[in-house]
Amino acid sequence: MSESTATTAVKRIETPEQLNLLRDACKTTLEKPKRFRVTVGMATCGISAGANVVLDAFKKSLKAHGIDDVLVEPAGCIGLCVYEPIVEVFEQGKEKVSYVHVSPKKAEEIVEKHLIGGKPVTAYGLEGMDIYDDNGELCRHFDDLPFYKKQKRLVLHNCGYINPEDIEEYIAVDGYQALAKVLTTMTPDDVINEISASNLRGRGGAGFPTGRKWKFAAVNEADQKYVICNADEGDPGAFMDRSVLEGDPHAVLEAMAIAGYAIGADKGWIYVRAEYPTAVGRLQRAIDEATARGLLGDNIFGTGFNFSIRLRLGAGAFVCGEETALIASIEGKRGMPRNKPPFPANRGLWGKPTIINNVETLANIAPIIRNGADWFRSIGTEKSPGTKVFALGGKIANTGLVEVPMGITLREVIYDIGGGCPNGKEFKAVQTGGPSGGCLTAEALDEIIDFDHLTALGSMMGSGGMIVMDEDNCMVDIARFFLDFTVDESCGQCVPCREGTKRMLEILDKMVSGKAEESDLTALEELAENIQLTSLCALGQTAPNPVLSTMHHFMDEYRAHVIDKKCPTHVCKDLLGYYITEDCKGCTLCKKTCPVDAISGRVKEQHYIDTDKCIRCGACFDVCRFNAIKKR
């Protein structure tokens, strides 16, 4: 925080009073910059859209104009990934100005017209995109968008606002205040009781009560205990944990230290996948900064409490999201689950009591400690308090990251926040819980979202992936996609998962290629049910869920594939055929485009497709300007 009086403040923080002084100094710079504070969205979504060169363009342009009192810095993801690169300008006493789809050229113009000239470039903001709110008013700020109206950002509160690479900005928003409160005013039992009273449930899977898990580890006497953060986010389409780590890494570190104090642990591990280089870099920087300031390491706040954190990079094995497989991987062994009990709280990392919480669960800890269990329970539902972060993807208008209070309905998330299916397509289903979850249809749109309701509906919360499908999606193909993933990710330890899922995939392959028989429908269902009952770990036990849920809701599509040898949505290539109607004008474009010369015909005469030669690539269908080529 280059402009801050914090640069002259104490480096190592030894008392809560010193932390408060630093907070106040940092908050002044964050909330009341001398002139402007400019943030550039530099999460993975922003970087992939070109935010790196945008950040450089701002700095170079400011330098070229001789301006040195404007703070330009990176920030995390605000959730609306579709608008990246996103730039926000903060000026004391004025509303922030948000810019979308910023390029280096636009950055130079923003510097000249806004930062120097004092007039925002409205053409590059939401006003320039003609986006309107529910009342028909032109949106000027992100907060005006329907996308945010029903969200409640608790876990994501700091993401997109603070610089994740600067510990002073985390401290400015009350960072490490919860840790100071815990170490100086609360006993370990007090901490566990507060988390238990909040009824915070684990956000990484089935929703086990966090306080109960901590208590199990706390009561076990041992010379060494461990706290593990599970950041091995492997679900297809899921990026919730990554966004928190990239946008607010200190929130996880603070929570791990609080957990360590509560259970009597002095060492923590963050197991993060190596495919998250930005998150890994920011985590290591955060650990180094917190250690240098005395907020991690030895004798924190002079209380005698020690807590250190190390990173372990995972190699991308989905099964290592399972806690015992994750433990094996940290120990340097092959990541394979083991039978439970004993549970990790009794016998975990290197045989010692261990608690494992995922990123989103830990990101709730400090706010609960600061604001109290009653505050947390006032959000959400009685049995599922708080919020849930979802990665909203698939056939949805507003792709991105959303955080909603528990108890909101699927309809509100998909239509009010997500904007519904684009291009006027009809909603067909939504997959929650990733490859471990199930599909829910339009009949469930008005059901509320919480752990128990989703389970009762035949799906699950899981880590928070939410993939929307429209009328053009083939549900047999969707089931095959998820099962193909779990087959590839099986550790191979137990026969039901290793062999059973392969047999299921073979049956689905037969279905999408038109080679299945009616008996395969029964065989597929029986296999799925047996695998659920006999697999060793949750990967195998939940692998059949996408198949069983799609069979339950869309059996007509399965029968069409098996009995009629047709794919109703024209997705499955081997069941697809093309023909040319009398609307053909004989322009020859399809003939020229066909890669295998399967189309014949003269200029200005109807053309024909040789079905024996046709490879069903769809090139002719894509280029026809007269809608004369049809699927069957």
N, C-alpha and C positions, 0 to 999 in steps of 0.2 A: 504494500500500500504506500506508494512512493510519496504521496503528498502528506501523509499522516504525521501527527505528533507522536504516533506510535513508534516512529523510527528512533526517537530518543528515549522511549520507555524501556523498562527493565527487560532484558532478554529472557532470563530464566524466571518462571513464575513459581514462587514458593508459598504464597498464601492466597486465599480467596480475595483478599483486599487488593492485592496486586493484579489479580485477574480482572477485578472490577474497574480498576484504573485504566488498564489496557483496553477493556471493552469500551469504556466511555470515549477514550481517545480515538479508537478505530471507528466507532459508530458515527462520530462527527464527520469524518472523511467520507464514509460510505453514504450517509444520508444527506450531507451538505457539502458537496464538492465545491472547490473554488470557482470553477467554471462549469465544466462538463465531465461526466463519467460515461464512457462508452463501453458497452459490453458486446462481445461477438460470440454467438453460440458456437462453442467449440467442443461439443460432444461428438461422438462418432458420426451421427447423422449430419451435423453441421460440417465437420471436416470432409466427409465424403462429397458434400455439395460445394466445396471450395472455400470454406471459411478461413483456412490458413492464409490464402492469398488476400482475402478481404481484410483480415487483421493486419497483415503487412502493409496493405495499401493505405489503411488509416494512419499507421505510424509514419510511413514514408511521406505522405501528403502533409501531415502535421509538421514534420521536421522540415520539409521544403518551405513551408510558410513561416517557419521560425516560432512555432507555438509549442510551449513546453508545460502549459498548465492544464492540459486536457489528459485525463487518465483513460487509456485504452487497455482493456484487459479481456481475457477469455472468461466465458461462463458456461454453464452446463445447458442441458436441453430443457426447454419450457414445455415440451410435449407436442407442439404442432410441427412435427418433422417435415411436413409437406411444404412449409414456407421457408425452409433453410436455403441459404444462410440468413440468419436473423440477427439484426443489430438493434440494440436499444440505447437511447441517449437519455441520460438523467441530468437534469439541471435544477439547481436549488430554487425552490419556490415555484416550480412549474411542473406540469404533468410530463411524465416520461413520453418519449416519442419512439415508436417501434417501426422498424423498416424490415421489409421481407424481400427474399430473393435478391439480396445485395451482391453486386459484382464489384471488382476493383474499380471499374470506371464510376459506378454509382457511389462508391465510398469516397472518391475524390470530390464528387459533386456535393455530397453531404458535408464534407469538411468545409468546402468553399461557401456553400449557401447557408448551412445550418450552424456549424461550429464557429465560423467566422462571420457570416452575414446575419446570423440570428433568426433565420426563417426556415422552419422545417420543410423538407422536400416532400410535400404531400403525395406526389405522384408515385413515390417509392414506398409509401405506407399502405395501410389497409384502405384508406380513402381512395387510393389510386386503383384498387382492385374491385371497387364497387361491391363490397360485401356489406350486407344489411343484417341487422339484428331482428329479433322476434317482433319488434314493433314497427318494422319497416324503416328504422333509422339507419343512416350510414354509419358503419362501425369505424371508430377512430383509434381504438385501442384493443389489444387482445382480450382484455377483460369484458369488452362489449360483445364478443363473439358467443354465439350459442354453445360453442365447443367448451367454454369455461363456465357457463352459467350454473350448471348443476354439479360441477366438480368441487371438491374440498381438498386443497393441497396441504396435507400435513407432512407426509413423508417427503414430498417433492417441494416443500415450501421454499427451500433455499436454492433449488436447482434452477439455473438460468438467471439468478439474481447476484449471488456472490461469485467471486473468483475462487474456484476449487483448488487453485495452486497457491493460495495465500491464507495461512492460518489466521492472520489478523482479521480477515473478513469473516471467517467463521466465528471468531471470538466476538466480533462486532454484533452478531445476531444471536448473542447469548450462548455461543458455543463454549463447552466445558463448564458451564454453570451447574449443570446437573451433576457432573462428576464432583465438583467442589462441594455441592450440597450433600451428596452421598457420603463422601469421605469425612466431612467435618461435623455433620449433624445427624447421621443415620447409622444404625447398626446393620450388619448384613441381613439379619432377620427383617428389619424394617424395610429394606429394599425389596426383598422377596415378597413380603406381605403387600407392598404397594403394587408391584407388578401383578401379583395374584388377584388383588382387588380390582385391578383394571380389566381383568379377563382378556388380556391380550393373547390372541391365538396365533400360532406360528403361521406366517404368510407363505411358506414354501411348499405346502402340501395339504395334509389332512386337517390342519388347524389344531394341533395339540396345544393345550394351555401352556404358555411360556413360564409363568410363575411356578407351575407344578414341576416342569422339567428342571428349573433351577433348584427347587427345593430337594428334588431327588439327589442331585449332585452335592448340594450343600451338606446334607446329613451324613454323607459318606466320609469317614475319616481317612485321610491319605497324606503322604508326604509331598505329593505333587498332584495338582489338578490343572485342567486345560479348558480354555474357551476357544471354540472354532466358529468362524464365520463361513458359512457355505455360500460362496459366490460362484459356484459351478453351474451357471445358468445354461441349460442345454436344450430346452424346449424349442422346436421350430417356431419362429415368429415371436419369441419372447426376448425383451430387452429391458425389463424393468430394473433388475438389479444393476445392470451395466450403467444405466442412466444415473442411478443414485451414486454409484462409485465414481462416475465421471464428474458429477455435478456437486456432490456433497460428501466427500470421503471421510472427513473428520467426524461426521455424525455416526459412522460405523465404528470408528476407533474409540470414540467416547463411550458408546454403548458397550463395547467389549470390555473396557476397563471397569465399567459399572458392574457388568456381569461377573467379572473376575473377583471383584470385591465381595459380591453377594455370595459366591460359592466357595471362596477361599483359594482362588487360582491366581498365579502370578505370571502366567504365560498364555499368549493367544496366538492363534494361527488364522490367516485368511487364505482359504483355498479358492483361488480365482483362475479361470481358464486363460491359457496363454493367448487365445484368440482375441483377448480384450487388451491390446497394448496400451491404449489411452488410459483405461481404468487402472492397469497395473502401474503405469508411470505415476499417475496422480496419487495412488495409494502409497507407493514407496516414498514419494515426496512428503505426503501428509505424515507418515510415520516418522520420517526424519525430522520434520518441523516440530511435531508434538514432543518428540524425545528431546530435541534441543531446548525447547521451552520448559521442560520439566513436567509436561502433562502426560508423558509416558516415561517409563524407566523406573528409577529408584526413588523412594521417599517422596511420592507425589503429594504436593501441598504440605510437606513436612509432617505427614501423618504416619510414616513408616510403611505405607502400602507401596508395593512394587508391582509393576505390570509392564511387560514388554510384548510386542507383536511382531511376528514374522510372516512373510508371504510364502506361499507354496503355489507354484504354477501347475495347473492341471493340463493334461494333454488332450482334452476335449472328449473324454469318454463320458457319455450320457449317464452310465450306470454309477459314476462317481458322485452324482447328485444324491444317491442313497447314502445315508450317514455312515454305515459301517464300511462301505466300499471307499468312501472318502477318507476315512481314518486309515485304511490299509494303504491308500495312495500316499498320504502324508508320511507314513512310516517307511516308504520306499518299496512297498510291495505292489503286486498287481492289484488293481482296483476291483475287488470282488466282494459282494456282500457276504455276511455270515449270519448264522441263525441267531435269533434273539428270543428270550434273554440269554446272556446278560445284556442289558441295554448300555449304551455309552455312558449314561449318568452313573452307572456302577462300575463298568469296566470299558473304558474307551481308548483314547490315544495312549499307546505304549502301556496298556493295561490299567491306566489311571482314570479316575472319574472325570468325565468330559461332557460339556454341554455344547450342542451344535444348533445355531440359529442362522436363518438365512438373512440376506442383506436387508430386505424390507422389514422383517421383524425387528432387527436391531435398530433400524432408523426410527422406530416408534418409541424406543426406550427413553431417551433424553427428554422428549416432550412430555412423557408421562411423569417422569420424576419432577420436572419443573412445574407442571400444571396440576398434577394430582390425578389419582385414579378416577375420581368422580367426573372430572372434566373429560377424560377419555371415554368413559362409559356414556356420556351424554351424546356421543356421536355414534351413529350406526344403530344396530339392533341389540336387544338384551343379551342374546347368546353369541352375537358376533359384533362386538363394539369396534369403533374406529373406522378406518377407511381401507380401501383396497386399490392397489395400482394395477392397471391392466394395459397390456400392449395390444392396441386395437389395430387389426390388420385384415387383409383379405379384400373382399368386395365391399369396401366401405369408403364413403366420400372423404372423411377426415381421418386418415391414417395417422396414428401417433400414440403418445403415452397419456393415459388419463388416470386420475385418482378420484374415486367417488366414495361417498359414505356407504357403508353396508346398509342394505335395505332398499337401495335404489332398484328400479326394475330394469330388466334387459331392454325393454322398449326405450326407456329413457337414455340408456347408454348407446344403443345402436342408432336410434333416430334423432333424439334431441342433441346428443353430444357428437355422435359419429356422422350424422347427416344422412343416414340410410345408405342404400345401395345406389351407386352412381348409374347414370344413363337410363334412369327410369326402370331399372330391372327390379324384379320382385324378390324380396327376401325369402330365402329358402331354409337356412339353418345357421347356427353359430356353434362353433367348437370351443368349449372352455376346458381349461386344464391340459392343453397340449395333447401329446400322444397318449397320455394317461387318462384323458377325460372322454367326454361323449358329446354327441351332437344334440342340440335342442332346436325345436322347430318353432314356427310362428305361434303355436298353441301355448308356448311358454313365455312369450314376450312380456306378459304382464306379471310374471312371477318375480319376486324380489331376489336380489343377489346376496346370499350369505352362505356360510359353509354348509349348514344343514339343509337349506332349501335346494341348493344345487345338487347335493348328494341324493336327496329324495327324488329329484327329477331325472336321475340317471347319469349325471355328469359330476363334475367336481370343480373346486376352486383352483386347485393346483397352484402353480407359481404365478399365474395370472395372464397367460396367453388367451386372447379372444379373437378367433379367426371367423370372419363373417363370410357366408356363401350365398350366392344368388341363384336364380333360376337356371343359369348356364352351367352350374357345377354338377358333375356326376358324383353321386354319393358313394357308389361302388369304387370309383377311382379315388375319392377322398379317403375312404377306409384303407385302400391299398397303399396310398401315400404314407399314412401314419404307421401302418404295420411294417412297411418296408424300412422305415426309420428304426423301429424298435428291434426288428430282426438284425439290422446292421449293428445296433448298439448293445445287444445282449452280450453279457460277459461270457456266456457259454458254460457256466458252472452247473446249472441244473437242467435236466432233460426236458421238462415241460416247456421252459422258455426257449432253450436252445433249439430243440427239434420241433416242438409243437407250433411255435410261431412261423417257422419255415413252411410247415405243411399248410398252415392257414394262408400264407402268402402264395403258395403254389396254387391253391384253389382260387384265390382272387385273380391270379394271373390267367387262369383258365377262363374265368368269367369275362374278363375284359378283352380276351382274345376270341371269344365265341366258341370255346371248346369245352365248356362245363356242362354237366348233366344235372338233372333235377336233384339227384341224390347228394350232390355237392352242397346244396343249401343246408341240408340236415347235418352233413359231416362238418361243415364250417361252424355251425352253431354249437354242436357238441364239443368240438375241439376247443372252441373259445371258452366254454364254461369249465371244462376240465383244466385248462391252463390257469384260469383264475383261481381255482381251488388248490392247485398243487405246486405252483411256482414258489421258489424260495423267497424272493424279495418283491418289492412293490413294482419293479419294472415289469416282471413277468405277470404279476397278478393283475396289473391294469392294462397291459398291452392289448388284450382283446376288446377293451371298452369302445374304441371307435367303430369296430366291426359290429359289435352287438347293438350299439345304439343306432347305427344306420340301418341295420337289419330290422330293428323294431319300428323305426319311423318310415323307412323307405323300402319296404319289402317289394313293392311293385317294381322298383328299379332293378332290384336283384333278379326278380323273375323275368323281367324284360331281357336282361343280359343272358340269362340261362336258358329260358324257354324260347323266346322270340329271336334270340341272337341279335338284339338291337340295343343301342345305347340311346335312351330317350333324349338325352341332352347333346348328343352328337359329339361327345368328348373322346370316347374310346376308339382309337384309330382303326383297330382291326374289325370293328363293327360298323365302320363308317363307309359310305359310298357317295360319290358325286355324280350328278347328271346335269345335262344342259337342256333347258326348256326352249320353247318356241320364241321366247323373248330375246334370244340371241340375235345380235345384229351382224354377226360375222366380222367383227373388228379384228380378229385374229390375235388379240392381246393374250388370251389364255393359252393359245397354241404356242406362242412365242415364249411364254413363261414356263410352261410345263417342262420339268427337268428330264423326263423320260419319254418324251414324244408320244404321250398317250392320247393326245387330242388331234382330231383330223377335221377338215372342213375347208371350204373355199371362202374367199373374201366375199362379204355381204350375204353369206348363206349360213344356216344353222350349223354349228359344230357338234361333234360327238366325242364322248370319252370312251376309250377302250378299257373296260374294267379289269381286264387281265393284265394290262400294262400299268394301270394306275397304282401309285404307291401311297395314295391318300395323304399327300403332304399339305393339301389345301391351298397351294400357290395360286391355282386358277380361281378358286373361290375368292381369294383376297383381292385379286386384280380386276375382276369383272366389274365394269362400270354400269351394267344394265340389270344387275340382280337376276341374271339369267342362269346362274349356276346354283344348284340346290344340293343340300345334304339329305341323305336317307340312311 
